[in-house]
Amino acid sequence: MRKLGFLKQIYCCYFSKNTGDRALYRSVVQNETRSILEIGISSISRSVQLLELAHRYQSEPVQYCGIDLFEAKNSNSRQVGYKMAHVELKRTGANIKLLPGDPFSCLSRSVNLLDKVDLLIVGVDYNEDSLDRSWFYLPRMLGPESTVLLEKEGPEGTRMFESRDFSYIEGLAEKSFSDYPKGNLPKAA
């Protein structure tokens, strides 16, 4: 297991180049995160640092699941290759699951395979319609103590995170459930 040293932890949490990521790193440290679900991987290097930070506080391997379009993303967004992502993330020693596809199709197929999630990160590069329909599945994986961070694009292209609580996710799930016509509910795999 690759772990970050204390000085690297301080650097990530308080001095990292992308100021928006600092809140994400601090959340991992403060909550001693054991499992992460990332929808829309914005940066492999950020995900690697998250896992290394999480390993500092865990004796068991950290669980990580990443949902992304990988090579199928349009040319305007940041592309992350599936194979490269798997290689880089596996080096951390974490248990890695990468699910290629949009959030709705991935979660509908694998919701029962994903265990309790301590940290949910929703990136900015995703299909909004697919994400709206996928909120239905997320309360099964989350609990009241789970941390939910939504990535937002700020001024001048900077990215920052907004924290949401479990009741917010439940509200989105309820709304997505009520949007389905009768008899046409999404099915879990």
Residue pairs with C-beta under 8 A, 6 or more apart in sequence:
1 55
1 61
1 92
1 93
1 94
2 51
2 52
2 55
2 91
2 92
2 93
3 52
3 55
3 56
4 12
4 49
4 52
4 53
4 55
4 56
8 52
9 25
9 29
9 53
9 56
12 21
12 22
12 25
12 49
12 53
13 22
13 25
13 26
13 29
14 22
16 22
16 25
18 46
18 158
18 159
19 158
19 160
20 151
20 154
20 158
20 159
20 160
20 161
21 46
21 159
21 161
23 149
23 160
23 161
23 163
24 46
24 50
24 121
24 149
24 161
25 49
25 50
25 53
27 33
27 119
27 147
27 149
27 163
28 36
28 50
28 53
28 54
28 119
29 53
29 56
29 57
31 118
31 119
31 147
32 54
32 57
32 58
33 50
33 54
33 57
33 62
33 118
33 119
33 147
34 54
34 58
34 60
34 62
34 63
34 118
35 62
35 63
35 64
35 65
35 115
35 116
35 117
35 118
35 119
36 50
36 51
36 54
36 62
36 63
36 64
36 65
36 117
36 118
36 119
36 120
36 121
37 65
37 66
37 67
37 114
37 117
37 119
37 120
37 121
37 141
38 47
38 64
38 65
38 66
38 67
38 68
38 120
38 121
38 123
39 67
39 68
39 103
39 120
39 121
39 122
39 123
39 126
39 131
39 134
40 67
40 68
40 103
40 122
40 123
40 124
40 125
40 126
40 151
41 47
41 66
41 68
41 80
41 85
41 123
42 78
42 123
42 124
42 125
42 151
42 159
43 78
43 80
44 80
44 84
44 85
44 88
44 89
45 88
47 64
47 66
47 85
47 88
47 89
48 88
48 89
48 91
48 92
51 62
51 64
51 89
51 92
51 93
51 94
52 92
54 62
54 94
55 61
55 62
55 92
55 93
55 94
61 93
61 94
61 95
62 92
62 94
62 95
63 94
63 95
63 97
63 115
64 89
64 94
64 95
64 96
64 97
65 96
65 97
65 98
65 99
65 114
65 117
66 85
66 89
66 96
66 97
66 98
66 99
67 99
67 101
67 103
67 106
67 107
68 80
68 85
68 98
68 99
68 100
68 123
69 100
69 101
69 102
70 79
70 80
70 81
70 82
70 85
70 98
70 100
71 79
71 81
71 82
72 100
73 79
73 80
73 125
77 125
78 125
82 98
82 100
85 98
86 96
86 98
89 96
89 98
90 96
97 110
97 113
97 114
99 106
99 109
99 110
100 106
102 126
102 127
102 130
103 126
103 127
103 130
103 131
103 134
104 130
104 131
104 133
104 134
104 186
105 130
106 134
107 114
107 134
107 137
107 138
108 134
108 137
108 186
108 187
108 188
108 189
109 189
110 189
111 137
111 140
111 141
111 188
111 189
112 188
112 189
114 141
115 141
116 141
116 142
116 143
116 146
117 141
117 142
117 146
118 145
118 146
118 147
119 146
119 147
119 149
120 138
120 141
120 142
120 146
120 147
120 148
120 149
120 169
121 149
121 151
121 161
122 131
122 148
122 149
122 150
122 151
123 151
124 151
124 152
124 153
124 159
132 172
132 176
132 179
133 176
133 179
133 186
134 176
135 169
135 172
135 173
135 175
135 176
136 173
136 176
136 177
136 186
137 173
137 186
137 188
138 169
138 172
138 173
139 166
139 169
139 170
139 173
142 148
142 166
142 169
143 166
144 166
146 166
147 163
148 163
148 164
148 165
148 166
148 168
148 169
149 161
149 162
149 163
149 164
150 161
150 162
150 164
151 159
151 160
151 161
152 159
152 160
152 161
152 162
153 159
154 160
177 185
180 186
